[in-house]
Amino acid sequence: MPRFAAIAAAPTPKGLRHVSDLTLLPNGRHAAALDRETGEVRAFDLAHGLKTYGPGVAHGLDPLADLRLGTAEIDGTSYVTVSQGGRVGLMGLYGGDRLDGTAAISSVGAGTPLATGAGGTMPAFVASAAGGGIARIDASGTALGVTGRMADTEATYAADAHLAVAVGDYLVTASAHEGGITVWAGDGDGGLSAVGAVGAVQGLGIAEPTALVRAAVAGERYVILGASGSSSLSVLHIGANGAPMPTDHLIDDAASRFGSAQALAAAEVAGRAFVVAGGGDSGLTLLTLMPGGRLVTLDTVAAVEGMAIGAVTAIAMAEIDGALRVVATTQRRQLIEMTIDPGAIGQHVAGAGILRGGARDDLIEGSDGADRLEGGAGSDVLRDGAGEDVLFGGSGADTFVLAHDGATDTIRDFEAGIDRIDLSEWPLLHSAAQIDAVSFAGGLTLHARGEALVVHSHDGGVLALGDVLGTGFLDGFRILPDIGVRDVALRSGIEITGSAGRDVLEGGGKDDLLDAMAGDDRLLGRGGNDHLLGGAGRDHLEGGAGDDLLEGGAGDDRLLGGDGNDALRGGPGNDEMDGGAGDDAIAAGGPGIGLGRGGGDTLRGGAGPDLLIGGDGDDVLRGGDGADLLDGGTGADVLEGGAGDDRLLGGAGADSFVIRPGAGRDVVLDLAPEEDRIVLDPDLWGGGGMTAGEAVAAFGTQEGAHAVLRFDDDLLKICDLDLGDLSAVAELL
């Protein structure tokens, strides 16, 4: 399991006495440090004992005032940026490490440099006091010039946009004043257009953002936002179209080390993303970002060489020869130097049923249902899903991550002092006092907040609560409510693409496209005529207001149309579909439940047994293959069982029961002769020549209290009806 190692108070790099800020240079190997007292900036090598190179000085800036470091690429050239008040300076990089010792200074009416597009595909931008938005800057020789401004609007979070990071072709900025992030795309004219925004107004519980980094997992792009006012780390997925969607929100507690979060760094090793966070509660926290965008705590450190680290102000981290090198600064102006061994990074295994890892450090994720997760050798992370799951860590220092599902899960081989348990998904769990623990021969049972966990020791010994508490199981707690994306006025609607993990995708008030892809996802269309695609997995889709199209895809899905005339398509799997108000069309691809509710709905079953309920209104119900139960509800409904042995219940109203060739053996449960009708397809007897009454006389029999029609392989039984009354209610199709 990756842990902090080789931790030491580093000697101050040559030429620097009071380091106050750090930034990783674009080459990913060198960092730049700022000396607060002299205003001097030096690049140093993370791989060779913090060896420094020639200094640069931000001429024209007051070294005694607040200075901030950053990086930028302008016209393909990399720079270190130094900012103060309304002035920004650039220092050119030579050979990827040396600074040229001069700086071009420009007053841009703001204070903080923002990132540029990867590979210099975007201009550079800075926070702008004019309109509380963002200003574009261009470099010409030793001069900087402002060539355009993007004002803050009600749809963006761009007032005091003091943080930014480039994510592919998009620029993500964060505002301390407004408490939110905005994603921008180049508009083709050197400016920016907002494509999405998320913040406190949408339910993301952040206050005073202070750090922003990017990460990539399983081909998906994310940003991690640290906020000091809320002592939180938030993860947001950045879709292919730039739309942001929160995937995790972790709040510091007594066991974690990012309270008053001030600094973040992220790096990737062999496809695994790692994050180091620090803040005002003396220490650092090491986390990994799981596919789907969830943070899992791996380690914390609070002291170096017997001394408390103190408040962390900046972090730089880089992958060097397969390991992670980390340098951090503190309020004491000291440098902390450390190495993280990422271990033998293994595979990511996700799915349902029995899931097995290998001999390396694997990530294993269960789905909804009763899964069995086996880590095998190596230090693995095992995350269960909903349902009663059984987890085997195997040898190595394993981390067990338990979902909030209300089910009883079991860990079969917990090794105290080696393995870790992460209960941060259990709702509102803050301390051990909230846990009821009962020891038994061979383990311990935990109950808290409606959750239950049975922990068996690896050697059959008794476990106490202290054995679990010693693993740091409360490394932060999570609050991730239903969160929306602020609808940006420049767009006709939001297009959001999910990942292979568990996504929460939410539209706005316009016509949105939400494509969750694989994983057990939650999609909320809200207002507008939305198109929701669940993809593979056990998904929850809610259309909301508007005429929506909901497609569950493979897996056991739940589709709720809401208000409006919606179309619901379940796809393969055992689906539950509720059209809600309006005239809805509901089609199941496999076994499922369809509920029309109000309006004139059309419900179609699929393969396997379906339950279709029309509800109020004049509905059309067609069962499809399988033994289906059709309930028309109130209204004048049309019910047709389709292939299979079906049961048909018309409910109140003048209903029509249709039988065609290939219908199988159907039963009408509640025919009311005074208003209901039996509709016969003449192809049942070869067609032509007969009236409906003659067909009843030719093919009908009385069997007890029931009238029965037999047509070769097809049969229709009408319960509690005399055959003589059937002729009066039968008609031809």
N, C-alpha and C positions, 0 to 999 in steps of 0.2 A: 504494500500500500504506500503510495507517495506520502512522504513526510518531510517536514523541515529537517535539514541536517547541516552539519558543518557551519553552525551559526556563530558569528563573531562580530564584535564591534570593529569595524574596518578602520584602518588609518585614513585620515583625511587625505584625499588625492593631492598631489603636489600642486601648489598654487591656489588651493582652496582652503579657507579657514572656517567659514561658517556656511555650510551648504544648506540652502533653504528650499531648493526645488530641483527636480530631476525630470528628464524626458528621454525616452528611447529614440535613437536616431533611425531614419528610414532604412538603413542597412540591416537593422535587427541585431547588431552585434555591439554597437557602441551607444553610449548614453552621454548626455550633456548635463552638467551640474552648474548651478548658479550660486555664486558667493554673494550673500545678501549685503555684506558690509562694503565690498569693493565694486559690486556690479559686474564682476568678471565671470565669464562663462568658459568652461573647459570641457572638451570631449574626453571621455576615457573609455578604455577597453574593458568590457565585462568579463572577458575570458582570461585576462592576464593581470590580475592583481590590481585593478583600477589604475592602470598606467594612464597618465594624462598626456594630452597633446597640447599644441599651441593654443593660447587663450584668445578669446574674443571679448571685446568690451562694448557694451551697449552705450556708445557715446550719446550724450544728450539726455540720458535718463538719470534720475536721482537714486543712487544706490541705497540710500537710507529709507526710501519709500518702498511700497509693496511692488515687487517685480514678479512676473510670471513667465515661465518657459513654455514653449510649444515647438512644433515643427510644421513646415509647409513645403509644398512643391509648387513652384510657379514656372510655367513654360518649361517643364521638364527638369528644373534645377531644384535641389533640395536645400532647405534653409532651416536654421534654428531661429525661432522667433522669441523676442523678448518684449514684453508689453508693460505699460505703466500708465494709468489714467487714460488719457486720450491719445497716447503715442505708442507706436509699434516699431520695433527694429528687427531687421533681418541680418543673420550672419551666414555667409556662404560656407558650404562644406567642401573641403578638398580631399579627394581620395576616400570619401566616406567617413572620415574621422576628424580632420583638421578644420579649424575655424579660421577665417581670414583676418580676424582681428578688427574688422570694421563693421559698421552697421548703417543701413539706410533708415532714417527716422522719418516718420510721417505722422502728423496729427490727423486722426480719422474720427474724432469726436466720440471715442469709446475707449475700451480698455483691453480687450482680450482677443488674441488671435485665435482663429478657428481653423480646423483642418481643411485639407483639400482632397479632391478625388484621387483615387489610387492611380499611381503612375502619372500624376500631373494632368489627369483628364479634366479637372475643374480648375478654375481660377482659385485664388486664396480669398478668404472672407474673414471679416472681423465683426465683432459686435458693434453696433452703431447706436449712438445716442439719438441721432436724428430719426424720429419716428419709432424709437425703441426696437429697431429691426436689425438688419445685417447689411454691412457695406462690403462691396467688392474692392479689392486692392490689386494693383498690378505693379510689378517692379520694372524699372527701366534704368539700367546701370546701378547707380547708388541711390536712386530716388524711388519713393513709393508714392503712388497716386490712387485716389479713390475714383473709380470709374462707374460706380452704380450703387444703388441702395434698394433693399427690399424691406418695406415697412412691416411692422407687426400688425396683425389684424385680429379680429375676434376668433378667427378659425385657427390661429397659430399660437405657439408659445415662443415668441421671439423677443420679448422685452428682456433686456439683460441676458442675452443668449451667450453665456460665458463659457460653455463647454461644447465641444464638437468632435466628431470622428467621422471619417469617410468609410462608407460601407459599399463597396463596389462603385457604382455610378451615382450613389446617393450620399448626401451630407446629412448627418443626424446632429441636431443641436439641442441643448438643454438650457432651460431658463430657471435661474434661481428665484427670480422675482415672481414668476407665474407658476412655478412648480409643475413643469411638463416638458415633453420633448416634441420636436417637429422633425419630420423627414422631408428633405428638399431634393428636387431633381433639377439638373441643368435645363434651362428653357431654350437652348440653342442660340441665344443672343448674349451669352455671357452672364446672364442672371440666374435666378433660382425661382422655381415654382414649388409650392408646398403640395405634398401628396398625402400627408396624413399627420395626425397629432394625437398624443395621449398624455393625460395628466390627471391632477387631482380632481378636476371637474368630472372626469369619466369614472372615477372611483379608484384610481391608482394612488395608494396612500403614500405620497412622497412630499417632503418639505425640504427646501434648500438643497437642491442637487449640487454635488461637489466633485464628482468624478464620473467619467464616461469612457468606456473601452469597448472594442468590438471583439467578437469571437466567431468561429465557424465550427459546426459540428454536423457530421453526416451530410455535407453539402449544403446545409442551411446556414443562414447568416443571422447573427444576434448582436445586440448591444446589451451591456450590463451597466446600470446606472446606480451610483452610490449617492445617498442623500444624507447629509449630516443632521438636519432637523428631525427626520423620521428614523434615523439610525437604521437604514434599510438598504438592501440590494435588490434591484428590480431587473428582470430579464425581459427583453422584448425581441420577438422575432421580426426580422425585416424581410418581407416577402419579395418575390421577384419584381413586383411592380412598386416596391418601396413602402407598401403599407405596413405600419407597425402593429404588433399584437402582443400584449403582455403574456408571458408564459410562466413566470414565477415572481414572487415578492417575499423576500426573506427579511425578517426583522431581528435585530440583535437582541440577545438576552445575556444573562450573567455568565453563560459558558462560552459564548462566542467573543470575537475580538474585532468587531467593526462598529462599535458604538460611536455615534457622531461621525459616521463614515467620511473620511477625507481623501483617501487614495485607493486606486485600483490599478492592477496590471493584469494582462492576460497574455497567454502564449500557448502554442500548440506543439505537442510532441506526438508523432506517429498517429495523427488523426484524433488524439485526445486533447480536449481543451482544458486548461488549468487557469484559475483565477486566484490572485492574492489580494486580500482586502485589509485595510488598516484604518484606524480612526483614533478617537480620543480616549479609548479605554485600555491603553497600554498593551499592544500586541498586534499580531498578524493572524489572519485566518487563511488557510489553503482550501480551495474548493475545486471541484471538477464540474463542468457543464455537461449534463447528460443530453443525448439526443431527445428532441422535443423541448429543450430549453429549461430544464430543472437543475438547480444547483444542489450539489451534495457536498457537505463539509467533510474534509479528509483529515485535517490537522489544525491545531492552533499552537501558538508560541507566545509567551508573555514576558520572558526574560532572556537576557544574553549575558553569559559569563557571570551569573548570579545577580545581575542588575536588571530592574524592570526596564522594558524597552521604552515606555512612555508613549506619548501621543505621536502617531505616525502622520507625516505631512505629505510625503511623496514616495512612489514606488516605481522602479524600473525593473523589468524582467525580460529575459531573452532565453531562447533555446540555444545552448552551446554544446555541440558534440553529444546530443542525446540527453542532456540534463538541463535543468532550469537554473539559471543564475539570477539571483535577486539582490538588488540593492535598494535600501529604504532610508529615508531621512526622518528625523524626529524633531520635536520642538526643542530638544536640547542641542540641535544642530550637529548631531552625531550621525555617522553612517552605519547602517547595519548591513552586513554582507552575509549571504547564505546560499546554499545549494539545495535544490530539491531533486531527489532521484525519482523519476516518474515510474520506476519499476518496469516489469516485463509487460508492456501494454498488449492486451489481448483483443478479443473480438467483442462485438456488440450483438447480443442475442435477444430478440424480442418476439413475443407471440403468446400462444396459449398452450395449455397442456403441460408436458414435461419439457423443460428447457435446461440444457446442460452447457456449462462452460468447458474450458480446456485447462491446459497446464499453466496458462499465463493469467494476467490480471484482467478479468473480463467484466463487462457491464451486462447484466442480465435483467430483463424487464418482463414481468408477466402482464397478462391482459385481465379483463374482467372474467370472473369464473374461478373455479377451483384449479389453481395451477401448482405445479411442483417445480421449484427452481433449485438447481444443483450447481454450485460454483466450481467444484473440482479443486485442483491444485491452484495456487496463486492467490493473490490478495484481490478479491472480487467485490464488486458492488452489486447487491441483489435487491431489486425493487419490485415488490409485489404490486398487483393491481387490486381491483375490487374482488370480493369473494374470499372464501376460506382457503388460504394458500399455505403450503408447506415449503420451508426454505432450508436448504443444506448449504452451508458455506464451504465445507471441505477444509483442507489445510490452507494455511495462510491467514493473514490479518484481513478479515472480511468485514464489510459494512452492510448491514441489513436496513433497508429503507422501507418503512411500513406506510401504506396508504390509509387515508381516512375513508373507511367503507362500512363501518358498523358490523364487520364480520370478525370471527375469531381466527387469527393466524397463528402459525406454529413455526418456531425456529428449532431445528432438531439437534444442532451441534455447536452451541455458543461457547466460546472460550473466553472466560473473563480475563481482562487485561490485555487481550490480543484483538478480539473482534469488537466492533462498534454497532450500536443500534441507534438509528435515526428515527425519532418519533415526531419530527417537526411538522409533519402533515396532519397529525392528530389535532383537532380544532382547539384553539385557545388553551393549549397546555403550556404552562409557564414554569412550573416547579414540581419537585418530587412530592410535595404535600398533596398534590391533586391525584396521585396514583395510589390505588389500592393494590398492594403486592402480597401474594400468598406463596410461601415456599412449599415445595413438596419434594419427595424423594426423587432427586434427579433433575430439579429445575425450579422454576418460578413462574407464576402467572401474574400478569399485569392487567389492571382494568382502569380506564380513565376516559372520561368524556364520551361514553358509549362505545369505546373501542376495547378490544381484548387481545392479548398476546400471550401465548404459552411458550416459554423459553426452556428448552432442555439443554443441560450442560453437555459438553463434548465427552466427558468422562463419567457421567452418571452421578456426579456429586451435586449436593444441594447448592442452589444459588440464592443469594440475598439481594435486596434492592441495591445495596451499595456496589455489588458486582456490575450491575447495569449502569448505575449512575456514574461509575468510574470511566465509562466509555464516552462520556460527553454527548449523551443522547439528546440534550436540549441545546444544540448548537444553532440557536435561532428558532423562531417559529414563523409560520406562514399565514398570511391573509391574502388570498387572491379571489376577490369577489368577481361577479360578472362585470367586466370592464369593456367599455366601448372605445371606439376610435373616433376622435373628433372629425366630423364631416367637413372637409376643406372645400370652400366655395368654388374653387377653381375646377373641381371635378364633378362629373355627372353622377358618380357613385364610386364606391370603394371596391377594389379588387384585391382580395387577400388570399394568398396561397399558404397552406399549412405545411407540415413536415411529416416525417414518418413516425413521429412521436405523438404525444397527447397534446392537442392544440385547443385553445379557446379563441374562436374567431367571431368577431362582432361587427356588424354593419352599422350604418347610420340611417339617416332619414331619406336616402335616395335609393336608386336601383343598384344594389350591390351584388357582387359575385364573390362567394366564399367557397373556396375549394380546400378542404381539410386534408386531402390525400390519405395516407395510411395512418393508423393509430386510432385510439378511442377518443374521439373529439367531441367538442361542444360548439355548435354553430348557432348564432343568434342574428337573424336578419334585421330585426327592428322594423322601422318604417320603410316604405318603398316596395317596388316589385322586385323581389330578390331571387337569386338563384343560388341554392345551397347544395353543395356536393359533399357528402360524408366520406366517400372513399371506403377502402377496406377498414374494418374495425367496428367496434361497438360504439356507434355515434348517437348523439342527441342533437336534433335539428329543430329549431323554432323559427318559423317564418315571420311571425309578428304581423303588424298591419300591412296591407297591400296584397296584390295578387302574386303569390310566390310559387316558385318551383323548387321542391325539395326532393333530392335524390339520395337515398341512404347508402347505396352501394353495397358491397359484400359485408356480411356481418349482421349481428342482431341489433337493429337500430330502433330509435324512437323518433318519429317525425310528428311535429305539431304545426299545423298550418297557420293557426291564429285567424284573425279577421281577414276578410277578402276572399276572392275566388282562387283557391290554391290548387296546385297539382302536386300530389305526393306519390313518389315511386320508391317502393321499399328496396328492391334489388334482392339478390340472394341472401338468405338468412331469415331468422324468425323475428319479424319486425312488428312494431306497434305504431300505428298511424292514426292521427286524430286531425281531421281537416279543420275543425273549429267552425266559426261563423262563416257564412258565404256559401256559394255554389262550388263545391270542391270536387276534384277528380282524384281518386285514390287507387293506386295499383300496387299490389304486392308481388314481389318476384319469387318469394318462397313462402313458407308458413308464416302467418302473421295475423295481427289484429288491426282492423281498419275501423275508424269511428268517424262518421260524417258530421254529426251534431246538426247545427242549424243550416238551412238552405237546401237547395236541390242538388244533392251530391251524387257522384258516380263512383262506386267502389268496385274494384276488380281484385279478385284473389289471384294467387300464383300457384306454384308447385307446392304441394303439401297442404295440410289442414289450415284453413283460415277462419277467423271470426270477423265478420263484416257487420257493422251496426250503422244503419242509416241515420238514426236520430230524427230530429224534426225536419219537415220538408218532404217534397216529392223526390225520392231517391231512386237510383238504379244500382242494383247490387248483382254482380256476376262473380260466381265463386271460383272459376278456373279449375285446375286439377286438384285432386285431393278431397278428403271428406270435410266439407266446409259447413259452418253454421252461419246463416244469413238472417239478420234481424232488421227488418225495414224500419221499425220505430213508428213514430207518428207521421201521417201523410199518405198520399197515394203513391205507393212504391211499386217498382218492378223488380222481381227477384228471379234470378236464373242460376241454378246451382252449378252448371257446367259439368265437366267430367268428375266422376267420383260419387260416393254415396253421401249426399248432402241433406241437411235439415234446414227447412225454410220457415221462418216466422215472420209473418207480414206486419203484425202490430196493428195499431189503430189506423183507420183510413181505408180507402178503396184500393186494395192491392191486387197486382197481377202476378201469377206464378207461371213461368214459362218453362216448357220442357221441349227439348230438341233431341235428335238422334245422338247417342253417345253420352247422354246425361247420367247414366248409371242408375242407381237405386236411390231416388230422392223421396223425402217425406215432407209434406206440408203439415205443419203443426197446428195452425189456427185459422183455417179458412172460414170466413164469415159469409154464408150464401147470399145474404142480403146486399153485399157490396163488393166482395172479392171475385176474381175471375181466374180460371185455369186456362192458359193459352197453349194450344197444341200446334206443333209444327207438322203439317201433312206429310213431310218426309218420314215421319215415324212409321207410317204404313205404306210407304211407296208413293204417296201423293195422289191427288185427283179423286173425284167421284164421291167422297163422303162429306157429310156435314159434321160439325162437332158432336151433335147428339148421336149420329149414327156411329161415330168412332167410339163414343162411350159405350154404346150398346154392344159393339163388336169386340172391344178389348177390355171392358170393365167387368169387375167382379166385386161382390160384397164379402169381405173377410172380417167377420165379427162386427165391430162398430165402425170399421174403416172401409172406404171406397178405394179400390186399387185398379190402376190401369197398367197393362203389361204389353210391351211392344218389343218382341224379340229379346235383346239384351238389356232393354231399358224398362224401368218400373217407376211408377209414381203412386205413392200412398198418401191419401188425404185423410187425416185423422178425424174421427168423430163426425163422419158425413155419410149419409145414405146414398147409395148409387143412384137412386131415383132423383135426388137433388143435384147430382153432379151434372146431368145433362143441361140443366138450366143455367149453370155458371160456366160451362165450357165454351170456348170460342176458338176459332182458327187463327193462326199467326198470319 
